[in-house]
Each structure stands twice: as structure tokens, then as C-alpha cells.
């Protein structure tokens, strides 16, 4: 993975990375109950695929909390925060994991990929399956989050 090489190089150089925001599988949205698989009847994730999942590990909890708070303050998007162990199955399938491995705080923003999108990595995975209105709302929210993360936090 290119991100693994990059994150390792950053650690070797002792780069001061305070946040990594990884984007994974964005654009799938559904108001249908049951469209979100492995929700465990709503106990783990909402049953409808109408939210943005924000995923962090234990060391990234402060960043996860900040990103979640920024989304809540700046958008009407529904988010679900999940904290996973670094080596949890599925948690290592995107670029944020490379930064977790190097001890950097990282959060993945995702629509949960194959847990919501039945065309994941198939020949039926075509642009017409995307919900562009949802994707635009997510993009606007991410724009606000990135702008806020780029500003130094005030300590009062």
C-alpha cells in the first residue's frame, strides 16, 4: 500500500502529523430500513444506510471526537462514530490504518462500503449507482472539517 510506505517514511522523518482523514467509499445512501448490514438491529450502526461512519482507533479518539463535533456543528449530516482496535478485521482495509500503525491519529470517513453497497468491487459498480446529492453534502461537510482541522486549536 502506498499509504503504508508514506506513513512509515513520515515516522522515520519524525513528521508532526496531527490528523489524517481518510476517505473510503463515499456516495452510497439509503433510507431503507435494513440497507445497512451488520448493524446488529441498530445497536452497532443505524439500520438505515443514511449516515456517514467516522472510524478511529483508541489513540485517535480525540481526533474522532473533534471530527464528529465539527460535522455536527457545520452540517445536518447524520454520523455514527466507531472506535475499533487497530487490528480489527476490516479496519486495515484503507489508508487510515497505515497511519494508525505508525502512531498517528487518523479517522476514516466512509459510507461503510460492502456493508451498505451491494455492488462493491463488482462489474456493476458504476457511477449511476452513486447518490450525488448525498455525496455533495458529504463533500461540503468534509470541506468544513478540513478547514477547521487546518486552523490551530484555541486553548483557553
N, C-alpha and C positions, 0 to 999 in steps of 0.2 A: 504494500500500500504506500502510495506517495506520501500520504499524511504521516505514516509511521516514520519514514525516513526524515521528513521535515521536522516533526516533533522531537525526534531524537537529536537532530542537529541543533535545534533550539536549546535543548537541555545541555548539550555539550558546550555551547557558547554562553550558557547561563543567561539566555534571553529572559527579560522580565515580561512574561505573558500573563496578563491579569484576567483574561477572559478569551475563550474560544467558543464561538457559536456555530455549530454545525447544522446545516440544513439537509434534511433527508426526507424524500418522498412527500412533497407538498402538492396539493391540488385535488385531493380526494375528500369529498364532503357528502354526508348523507344525514337526513332527518329520520330515516327509517330505524325503528327500534330493532336491534339485533344486527345492525350493519357493522358494529364494532365487535369483532370476535375477541374471545378471551377477556371479556370484561368481567367475568365471574359475577354475572347478574348485577352489574353496576357497582360491585364492591371494589374492584381494582381500577377500572376505567368506566366512563359512561357507556351505556348500551347503544347509544346513537353515535355514529361517526361524524359528529358535528363540532369537534373540538380540536385544538392544537395540543399535542402532547409535548411537554417540556421534560427532558430526561437528563438527570445528573447522577453522579455518584456521591458518596458521603463527603468527600473532600470538596465537591463542587456545590454543596448545599447553600452556602451564602450567595453564590452566583445564581443558582437556580431560583432562590427566593427573590433576588433582585430582578431577574428577567421576568418572572411571573408578576411581580408587583408593577413593573413597567408596562406589561401588556394590559393589566387590569386598569391602570391609570390612563392609558393612552388609547385603548381600543375597547370595542364591545365584544371582542372575540372570547369565546369560552376556552379556557385552557385547563389541562389536567397535568399536574406535576407528579413525576415519578422519580424516586431515588432508587437506583439499582446498584448492586455490588459491581465493581469493575469487571469481574469475570462472569457475570450473569449471561447465560445463553441469549444471544440476540443483541446484547448490549455492545458487543465488539464488532458489529457489522457495519459500522460507519466511522467517519473520520474523527469524531469526538473522542473515541476510545484511545486513539494514538496519543492524544494529549493527556487523558487520564493516566495512561501508562507512564508518562513522564512527570506526573505530579502536578500538571497544570489544571486549573479549573476550566471545565468545559461543559456546555449544555447542548444537547441535540434538540432541535425543533423539528417535529415530524407529524405527519398525519397517521403514523403507525404502519405504513407500508402494507405488507401482506396481511396484517390483522384487520385491515379495512378494505383493501383494494384487491379484488379477486383476479385482476389482470396482471398483477405484479410479475415483472420479468417474463412475460409471455409474448407471443406474437400479436396478441390482442391489445397489448399495452400501447395505445395510440393516443395522440393529442386530443382527439374528440372525447375521450373519457374524462378529461380534466374539468373541474368546475372552476372556470376562470374568474368568476365573481369572488368565490372563496379565496382563490389564490391571490387576487388583488388585495383583499382585506388582510390576508396574512402578510403580504409584502409591505403594506403600509404599516402594520404593526411592527414588523421587523425593522423597518426604517426608523421608527421612533426608538426602539430598543437599542439599536446600534448607535444612534446619535447620543442617547443618554449614557451608554457604556463608554463612549469616547470622551465624555466630559469627566473630569476628576470629581470624585465624591466629596461632598462637603462634610467636614467633621465639626460638629458643634457640640 
